[in-house]
Amino acid sequence: MTAIHLTDISVSYDNPRVLGPLSLKLTSGDFAVVFDKSNCGKSTLLKRVGLRD
């Protein structure tokens, strides 16, 4: 069963793109880690997926 399925999402604030385009598919039972350098869009991704306020 697919738990999360994102297709070509991107996020922009005014002109600068802060995330994407990104596609992701996680099924039930999958384990994922989101990591990268500071200010690269990790929190923005989690907010869009609904996993973070």
PQR file with spaces between the fields and no chain letter, atoms N, CA, C, O and H, PARSE charges and radii, in Angstrom:
ATOM       1  N    MET     1       0.838   -1.172    0.000 -0.4000 1.5000
ATOM       2  CA   MET     1       0.000    0.000    0.000 -0.0000 2.0000
ATOM       3  C    MET     1       0.891    1.246    0.000  0.5500 1.7000
ATOM       4  O    MET     1       1.851    1.321    0.767 -0.5500 1.4000
ATOM       5  N    THR     2       0.580    2.214   -0.849 -0.4000 1.5000
ATOM       6  CA   THR     2       1.337    3.457   -0.918 -0.0000 2.0000
ATOM       7  C    THR     2       0.915    4.369    0.219  0.5500 1.7000
ATOM       8  O    THR     2      -0.267    4.678    0.369 -0.5500 1.4000
ATOM       9  H    THR     2      -0.200    2.154   -1.472  0.4000 1.0000
ATOM      10  N    ALA     3       1.890    4.805    1.029 -0.4000 1.5000
ATOM      11  CA   ALA     3       1.613    5.698    2.144 -0.0000 2.0000
ATOM      12  C    ALA     3       1.779    7.153    1.737  0.5500 1.7000
ATOM      13  O    ALA     3       0.969    7.997    2.120 -0.5500 1.4000
ATOM      14  H    ALA     3       2.850    4.555    0.907  0.4000 1.0000
ATOM      15  N    ILE     4       2.816    7.458    0.967 -0.4000 1.5000
ATOM      16  CA   ILE     4       3.082    8.815    0.486 -0.0000 2.0000
ATOM      17  C    ILE     4       3.494    8.722   -0.969  0.5500 1.7000
ATOM      18  O    ILE     4       4.371    7.932   -1.320 -0.5500 1.4000
ATOM      19  H    ILE     4       3.473    6.772    0.655  0.4000 1.0000
ATOM      20  N    HIS     5       2.864    9.528   -1.824 -0.4000 1.5000
ATOM      21  CA   HIS     5       3.223    9.539   -3.241 -0.0000 2.0000
ATOM      22  C    HIS     5       3.199   10.989   -3.724  0.5500 1.7000
ATOM      23  O    HIS     5       2.131   11.592   -3.835 -0.5500 1.4000
ATOM      24  H    HIS     5       2.152   10.169   -1.539  0.4000 1.0000
ATOM      25  N    LEU     6       4.362   11.538   -4.005 -0.4000 1.5000
ATOM      26  CA   LEU     6       4.502   12.902   -4.505 -0.0000 2.0000
ATOM      27  C    LEU     6       5.031   12.831   -5.929  0.5500 1.7000
ATOM      28  O    LEU     6       5.929   12.039   -6.217 -0.5500 1.4000
ATOM      29  H    LEU     6       5.229   11.048   -3.915  0.4000 1.0000
ATOM      30  N    THR     7       4.492   13.638   -6.813 -0.4000 1.5000
ATOM      31  CA   THR     7       4.941   13.652   -8.196 -0.0000 2.0000
ATOM      32  C    THR     7       5.250   15.074   -8.627  0.5500 1.7000
ATOM      33  O    THR     7       4.359   15.923   -8.678 -0.5500 1.4000
ATOM      34  H    THR     7       3.763   14.281   -6.579  0.4000 1.0000
ATOM      35  N    ASP     8       6.508   15.331   -8.936 -0.4000 1.5000
ATOM      36  CA   ASP     8       6.965   16.622   -9.469 -0.0000 2.0000
ATOM      37  C    ASP     8       6.480   17.821   -8.672  0.5500 1.7000
ATOM      38  O    ASP     8       5.955   18.775   -9.246 -0.5500 1.4000
ATOM      39  H    ASP     8       7.231   14.642   -8.895  0.4000 1.0000
ATOM      40  N    ILE     9       6.651   17.782   -7.344 -0.4000 1.5000
ATOM      41  CA   ILE     9       6.266   18.948   -6.554 -0.0000 2.0000
ATOM      42  C    ILE     9       7.427   19.934   -6.508  0.5500 1.7000
ATOM      43  O    ILE     9       8.592   19.544   -6.587 -0.5500 1.4000
ATOM      44  H    ILE     9       7.077   17.007   -6.878  0.4000 1.0000
ATOM      45  N    SER    10       7.098   21.193   -6.383 -0.4000 1.5000
ATOM      46  CA   SER    10       8.100   22.236   -6.180 -0.0000 2.0000
ATOM      47  C    SER    10       7.449   23.345   -5.376  0.5500 1.7000
ATOM      48  O    SER    10       6.231   23.520   -5.414 -0.5500 1.4000
ATOM      49  H    SER    10       6.152   21.510   -6.320  0.4000 1.0000
ATOM      50  N    VAL    11       8.263   24.092   -4.650 -0.4000 1.5000
ATOM      51  CA   VAL    11       7.784   25.186   -3.814 -0.0000 2.0000
ATOM      52  C    VAL    11       8.629   26.410   -4.103  0.5500 1.7000
ATOM      53  O    VAL    11       9.857   26.336   -4.133 -0.5500 1.4000
ATOM      54  H    VAL    11       9.252   23.951   -4.619  0.4000 1.0000
ATOM      55  N    SER    12       7.966   27.534   -4.315 -0.4000 1.5000
ATOM      56  CA   SER    12       8.661   28.806   -4.548 -0.0000 2.0000
ATOM      57  C    SER    12       8.029   29.878   -3.678  0.5500 1.7000
ATOM      58  O    SER    12       6.814   29.890   -3.481 -0.5500 1.4000
ATOM      59  H    SER    12       6.968   27.594   -4.291  0.4000 1.0000
ATOM      60  N    TYR    13       8.840   30.765   -3.165 -0.4000 1.5000
ATOM      61  CA   TYR    13       8.378   31.941   -2.438 -0.0000 2.0000
ATOM      62  C    TYR    13       8.807   33.141   -3.258  0.5500 1.7000
ATOM      63  O    TYR    13       9.998   33.436   -3.358 -0.5500 1.4000
ATOM      64  H    TYR    13       9.827   30.756   -3.325  0.4000 1.0000
ATOM      65  N    ASP    14       7.838   33.837   -3.849 -0.4000 1.5000
ATOM      66  CA   ASP    14       8.091   34.901   -4.812 -0.0000 2.0000
ATOM      67  C    ASP    14       8.860   34.305   -5.983  0.5500 1.7000
ATOM      68  O    ASP    14       8.281   33.551   -6.765 -0.5500 1.4000
ATOM      69  H    ASP    14       6.871   33.597   -3.768  0.4000 1.0000
ATOM      70  N    ASN    15      10.138   34.616   -6.129 -0.4000 1.5000
ATOM      71  CA   ASN    15      10.900   34.112   -7.269 -0.0000 2.0000
ATOM      72  C    ASN    15      11.796   32.922   -6.930  0.5500 1.7000
ATOM      73  O    ASN    15      11.831   31.967   -7.707 -0.5500 1.4000
ATOM      74  H    ASN    15      10.608   35.229   -5.494  0.4000 1.0000
ATOM      75  N    PRO    16      12.517   32.928   -5.819 -0.5600 1.5000
ATOM      76  CA   PRO    16      13.451   31.807   -5.600  0.2800 2.0000
ATOM      77  C    PRO    16      12.738   30.489   -5.308  0.5500 1.7000
ATOM      78  O    PRO    16      11.822   30.427   -4.488 -0.5500 1.4000
ATOM      79  N    ARG    17      13.177   29.443   -5.995 -0.4000 1.5000
ATOM      80  CA   ARG    17      12.642   28.106   -5.741 -0.0000 2.0000
ATOM      81  C    ARG    17      13.365   27.543   -4.530  0.5500 1.7000
ATOM      82  O    ARG    17      14.595   27.553   -4.471 -0.5500 1.4000
ATOM      83  H    ARG    17      13.921   29.493   -6.662  0.4000 1.0000
ATOM      84  N    VAL    18      12.599   27.052   -3.565 -0.4000 1.5000
ATOM      85  CA   VAL    18      13.200   26.490   -2.361 -0.0000 2.0000
ATOM      86  C    VAL    18      13.152   24.971   -2.330  0.5500 1.7000
ATOM      87  O    VAL    18      13.805   24.339   -1.500 -0.5500 1.4000
ATOM      88  H    VAL    18      11.601   27.044   -3.613  0.4000 1.0000
ATOM      89  N    LEU    19      12.379   24.390   -3.234 -0.4000 1.5000
ATOM      90  CA   LEU    19      12.277   22.935   -3.256 -0.0000 2.0000
ATOM      91  C    LEU    19      11.811   22.464   -4.621  0.5500 1.7000
ATOM      92  O    LEU    19      10.885   23.032   -5.201 -0.5500 1.4000
ATOM      93  H    LEU    19      11.848   24.903   -3.908  0.4000 1.0000
ATOM      94  N    GLY    20      12.451   21.431   -5.126 -0.4000 1.5000
ATOM      95  CA   GLY    20      11.941   20.726   -6.276 -0.0000 2.0000
ATOM      96  C    GLY    20      12.573   21.071   -7.596  0.5500 1.7000
ATOM      97  O    GLY    20      13.507   21.868   -7.671 -0.5500 1.4000
ATOM      98  H    GLY    20      13.203   20.970   -4.655  0.4000 1.0000
ATOM      99  N    PRO    21      12.061   20.473   -8.614 -0.5600 1.5000
ATOM     100  CA   PRO    21      10.973   19.494   -8.603  0.2800 2.0000
ATOM     101  C    PRO    21      11.423   18.167   -7.985  0.5500 1.7000
ATOM     102  O    PRO    21      12.577   17.760   -8.122 -0.5500 1.4000
ATOM     103  N    LEU    22      10.494   17.509   -7.310 -0.4000 1.5000
ATOM     104  CA   LEU    22      10.812   16.310   -6.544 -0.0000 2.0000
ATOM     105  C    LEU    22       9.681   15.300   -6.690  0.5500 1.7000
ATOM     106  O    LEU    22       8.503   15.657   -6.662 -0.5500 1.4000
ATOM     107  H    LEU    22       9.557   17.839   -7.198  0.4000 1.0000
ATOM     108  N    SER    23      10.055   14.046   -6.843 -0.4000 1.5000
ATOM     109  CA   SER    23       9.084   12.951   -6.832 -0.0000 2.0000
ATOM     110  C    SER    23       9.515   11.949   -5.775  0.5500 1.7000
ATOM     111  O    SER    23      10.707   11.698   -5.601 -0.5500 1.4000
ATOM     112  H    SER    23      11.012   13.757   -6.866  0.4000 1.0000
ATOM     113  N    LEU    24       8.547   11.375   -5.071 -0.4000 1.5000
ATOM     114  CA   LEU    24       8.846   10.470   -3.970 -0.0000 2.0000
ATOM     115  C    LEU    24       7.694    9.496   -3.804  0.5500 1.7000
ATOM     116  O    LEU    24       6.528    9.883   -3.883 -0.5500 1.4000
ATOM     117  H    LEU    24       7.578   11.579   -5.213  0.4000 1.0000
ATOM     118  N    LYS    25       8.020    8.240   -3.577 -0.4000 1.5000
ATOM     119  CA   LYS    25       6.985    7.239   -3.303 -0.0000 2.0000
ATOM     120  C    LYS    25       7.465    6.361   -2.151  0.5500 1.7000
ATOM     121  O    LYS    25       8.500    5.701   -2.241 -0.5500 1.4000
ATOM     122  H    LYS    25       8.967    7.926   -3.513  0.4000 1.0000
ATOM     123  N    LEU    26       6.699    6.366   -1.080 -0.4000 1.5000
ATOM     124  CA   LEU    26       6.987    5.526    0.080 -0.0000 2.0000
ATOM     125  C    LEU    26       5.791    4.617    0.325  0.5500 1.7000
ATOM     126  O    LEU    26       4.644    5.062    0.291 -0.5500 1.4000
ATOM     127  H    LEU    26       5.858    6.902   -1.007  0.4000 1.0000
ATOM     128  N    THR    27       6.065    3.360    0.568 -0.4000 1.5000
ATOM     129  CA   THR    27       4.990    2.422    0.863 -0.0000 2.0000
ATOM     130  C    THR    27       4.959    2.157    2.361  0.5500 1.7000
ATOM     131  O    THR    27       5.917    2.452    3.075 -0.5500 1.4000
ATOM     132  H    THR    27       6.997    2.999    0.596  0.4000 1.0000
ATOM     133  N    SER    28       3.867    1.606    2.820 -0.4000 1.5000
ATOM     134  CA   SER    28       3.707    1.295    4.236 -0.0000 2.0000
ATOM     135  C    SER    28       4.851    0.394    4.697  0.5500 1.7000
ATOM     136  O    SER    28       5.143   -0.623    4.067 -0.5500 1.4000
ATOM     137  H    SER    28       3.088    1.366    2.239  0.4000 1.0000
ATOM     138  N    GLY    29       5.492    0.773    5.797 -0.4000 1.5000
ATOM     139  CA   GLY    29       6.609    0.008    6.329 -0.0000 2.0000
ATOM     140  C    GLY    29       7.970    0.516    5.886  0.5500 1.7000
ATOM     141  O    GLY    29       8.987    0.088    6.431 -0.5500 1.4000
ATOM     142  H    GLY    29       5.255    1.599    6.308  0.4000 1.0000
ATOM     143  N    ASP    30       8.017    1.429    4.898 -0.4000 1.5000
ATOM     144  CA   ASP    30       9.290    2.019    4.470 -0.0000 2.0000
ATOM     145  C    ASP    30       9.838    2.943    5.549  0.5500 1.7000
ATOM     146  O    ASP    30       9.085    3.505    6.345 -0.5500 1.4000
ATOM     147  H    ASP    30       7.190    1.777    4.456  0.4000 1.0000
ATOM     148  N    PHE    31      11.142    3.089    5.564 -0.4000 1.5000
ATOM     149  CA   PHE    31      11.832    3.986    6.489 -0.0000 2.0000
ATOM     150  C    PHE    31      12.627    4.967    5.643  0.5500 1.7000
ATOM     151  O    PHE    31      13.389    4.555    4.768 -0.5500 1.4000
ATOM     152  H    PHE    31      11.753    2.632    4.918  0.4000 1.0000
ATOM     153  N    ALA    32      12.459    6.252    5.893 -0.4000 1.5000
ATOM     154  CA   ALA    32      13.158    7.271    5.106 -0.0000 2.0000
ATOM     155  C    ALA    32      13.808    8.282    6.038  0.5500 1.7000
ATOM     156  O    ALA    32      13.281    8.593    7.107 -0.5500 1.4000
ATOM     157  H    ALA    32      11.840    6.586    6.604  0.4000 1.0000
ATOM     158  N    VAL    33      14.952    8.786    5.619 -0.4000 1.5000
ATOM     159  CA   VAL    33      15.667    9.830    6.347 -0.0000 2.0000
ATOM     160  C    VAL    33      15.839   11.010    5.398  0.5500 1.7000
ATOM     161  O    VAL    33      16.208   10.838    4.237 -0.5500 1.4000
ATOM     162  H    VAL    33      15.379    8.534    4.751  0.4000 1.0000
ATOM     163  N    VAL    34      15.566   12.213    5.907 -0.4000 1.5000
ATOM     164  CA   VAL    34      15.732   13.429    5.117 -0.0000 2.0000
ATOM     165  C    VAL    34      16.894   14.199    5.716  0.5500 1.7000
ATOM     166  O    VAL    34      16.818   14.665    6.853 -0.5500 1.4000
ATOM     167  H    VAL    34      15.265   12.353    6.851  0.4000 1.0000
ATOM     168  N    PHE    35      17.976   14.333    4.947 -0.4000 1.5000
ATOM     169  CA   PHE    35      19.120   15.088    5.445 -0.0000 2.0000
ATOM     170  C    PHE    35      19.835   15.764    4.293  0.5500 1.7000
ATOM     171  O    PHE    35      19.837   15.260    3.170 -0.5500 1.4000
ATOM     172  H    PHE    35      18.038   13.954    4.023  0.4000 1.0000
ATOM     173  N    ASP    36      20.439   16.900    4.573 -0.4000 1.5000
ATOM     174  CA   ASP    36      21.235   17.670    3.624 -0.0000 2.0000
ATOM     175  C    ASP    36      21.756   18.884    4.372  0.5500 1.7000
ATOM     176  O    ASP    36      21.586   19.000    5.586 -0.5500 1.4000
ATOM     177  H    ASP    36      20.438   17.309    5.486  0.4000 1.0000
ATOM     178  N    LYS    37      22.384   19.772    3.651 -0.4000 1.5000
ATOM     179  CA   LYS    37      22.941   20.972    4.276 -0.0000 2.0000
ATOM     180  C    LYS    37      21.821   21.901    4.736  0.5500 1.7000
ATOM     181  O    LYS    37      20.658   21.709    4.384 -0.5500 1.4000
ATOM     182  H    LYS    37      22.522   19.678    2.665  0.4000 1.0000
ATOM     183  N    SER    38      22.180   22.887    5.509 -0.4000 1.5000
ATOM     184  CA   SER    38      21.226   23.865    6.018 -0.0000 2.0000
ATOM     185  C    SER    38      20.589   24.668    4.884  0.5500 1.7000
ATOM     186  O    SER    38      21.238   24.961    3.879 -0.5500 1.4000
ATOM     187  H    SER    38      23.125   23.042    5.795  0.4000 1.0000
ATOM     188  N    ASN    39      19.331   25.016    5.051 -0.4000 1.5000
ATOM     189  CA   ASN    39      18.582   25.859    4.107 -0.0000 2.0000
ATOM     190  C    ASN    39      18.435   25.257    2.709  0.5500 1.7000
ATOM     191  O    ASN    39      18.525   25.974    1.712 -0.5500 1.4000
ATOM     192  H    ASN    39      18.804   24.778    5.867  0.4000 1.0000
ATOM     193  N    CYS    40      18.213   23.959    2.636 -0.4000 1.5000
ATOM     194  CA   CYS    40      18.040   23.348    1.317 -0.0000 2.0000
ATOM     195  C    CYS    40      16.623   22.861    1.065  0.5500 1.7000
ATOM     196  O    CYS    40      16.351   22.327   -0.010 -0.5500 1.4000
ATOM     197  H    CYS    40      18.140   23.378    3.446  0.4000 1.0000
ATOM     198  N    GLY    41      15.690   23.028    2.034 -0.4000 1.5000
ATOM     199  CA   GLY    41      14.298   22.684    1.806 -0.0000 2.0000
ATOM     200  C    GLY    41      13.779   21.469    2.563  0.5500 1.7000
ATOM     201  O    GLY    41      12.681   20.994    2.274 -0.5500 1.4000
ATOM     202  H    GLY    41      15.910   23.461    2.907  0.4000 1.0000
ATOM     203  N    LYS    42      14.540   20.954    3.523 -0.4000 1.5000
ATOM     204  CA   LYS    42      14.100   19.769    4.270 -0.0000 2.0000
ATOM     205  C    LYS    42      12.786   20.030    5.014  0.5500 1.7000
ATOM     206  O    LYS    42      11.837   19.256    4.890 -0.5500 1.4000
ATOM     207  H    LYS    42      15.433   21.340    3.758  0.4000 1.0000
ATOM     208  N    SER    43      12.735   21.102    5.773 -0.4000 1.5000
ATOM     209  CA   SER    43      11.526   21.431    6.542 -0.0000 2.0000
ATOM     210  C    SER    43      10.365   21.753    5.613  0.5500 1.7000
ATOM     211  O    SER    43       9.227   21.384    5.901 -0.5500 1.4000
ATOM     212  H    SER    43      13.506   21.731    5.874  0.4000 1.0000
ATOM     213  N    THR    44      10.630   22.427    4.518 -0.4000 1.5000
ATOM     214  CA   THR    44       9.594   22.739    3.541 -0.0000 2.0000
ATOM     215  C    THR    44       8.995   21.450    2.984  0.5500 1.7000
ATOM     216  O    THR    44       7.777   21.350    2.838 -0.5500 1.4000
ATOM     217  H    THR    44      11.554   22.727    4.285  0.4000 1.0000
ATOM     218  N    LEU    45       9.827   20.472    2.674 -0.4000 1.5000
ATOM     219  CA   LEU    45       9.336   19.184    2.181 -0.0000 2.0000
ATOM     220  C    LEU    45       8.438   18.519    3.219  0.5500 1.7000
ATOM     221  O    LEU    45       7.344   18.064    2.886 -0.5500 1.4000
ATOM     222  H    LEU    45      10.817   20.553    2.792  0.4000 1.0000
ATOM     223  N    LEU    46       8.883   18.456    4.462 -0.4000 1.5000
ATOM     224  CA   LEU    46       8.098   17.796    5.502 -0.0000 2.0000
ATOM     225  C    LEU    46       6.786   18.529    5.762  0.5500 1.7000
ATOM     226  O    LEU    46       5.772   17.893    6.046 -0.5500 1.4000
ATOM     227  H    LEU    46       9.772   18.826    4.733  0.4000 1.0000
ATOM     228  N    LYS    47       6.791   19.848    5.670 -0.4000 1.5000
ATOM     229  CA   LYS    47       5.548   20.609    5.823 -0.0000 2.0000
ATOM     230  C    LYS    47       4.575   20.293    4.698  0.5500 1.7000
ATOM     231  O    LYS    47       3.381   20.136    4.952 -0.5500 1.4000
ATOM     232  H    LYS    47       7.615   20.365    5.440  0.4000 1.0000
ATOM     233  N    ARG    48       5.050   20.197    3.467 -0.4000 1.5000
ATOM     234  CA   ARG    48       4.185   19.898    2.327 -0.0000 2.0000
ATOM     235  C    ARG    48       3.599   18.506    2.403  0.5500 1.7000
ATOM     236  O    ARG    48       2.462   18.283    1.986 -0.5500 1.4000
ATOM     237  H    ARG    48       6.020   20.324    3.261  0.4000 1.0000
ATOM     238  N    VAL    49       4.364   17.569    2.931 -0.4000 1.5000
ATOM     239  CA   VAL    49       3.881   16.193    3.055 -0.0000 2.0000
ATOM     240  C    VAL    49       2.897   16.085    4.226  0.5500 1.7000
ATOM     241  O    VAL    49       2.071   15.173    4.267 -0.5500 1.4000
ATOM     242  H    VAL    49       5.287   17.750    3.269  0.4000 1.0000
ATOM     243  N    GLY    50       2.991   17.020    5.173 -0.4000 1.5000
ATOM     244  CA   GLY    50       2.079   17.024    6.307 -0.0000 2.0000
ATOM     245  C    GLY    50       2.645   16.348    7.534  0.5500 1.7000
ATOM     246  O    GLY    50       1.900   15.980    8.442 -0.5500 1.4000
ATOM     247  H    GLY    50       3.661   17.761    5.139  0.4000 1.0000
ATOM     248  N    LEU    51       3.958   16.178    7.572 -0.4000 1.5000
ATOM     249  CA   LEU    51       4.595   15.509    8.701 -0.0000 2.0000
ATOM     250  C    LEU    51       5.187   16.476    9.717  0.5500 1.7000
ATOM     251  O    LEU    51       5.789   16.042   10.699 -0.5500 1.4000
ATOM     252  H    LEU    51       4.564   16.477    6.835  0.4000 1.0000
ATOM     253  N    ARG    52       5.027   17.768    9.501 -0.4000 1.5000
ATOM     254  CA   ARG    52       5.612   18.748   10.407 -0.0000 2.0000
ATOM     255  C    ARG    52       4.771   20.017   10.367  0.5500 1.7000
ATOM     256  O    ARG    52       4.264   20.392    9.310 -0.5500 1.4000
ATOM     257  H    ARG    52       4.538   18.120    8.704  0.4000 1.0000
ATOM     258  N    ASP    53       4.618   20.679   11.510 -0.4000 1.5000
ATOM     259  CA   ASP    53       3.888   21.963   11.565 -0.0000 2.0000
ATOM     260  C    ASP    53       4.771   23.106   11.178  0.5500 1.7000
ATOM     261  O    ASP    53       4.327   24.254   11.167 -0.5500 1.4000
ATOM     262  H    ASP    53       5.030   20.374   12.369  0.4000 1.0000
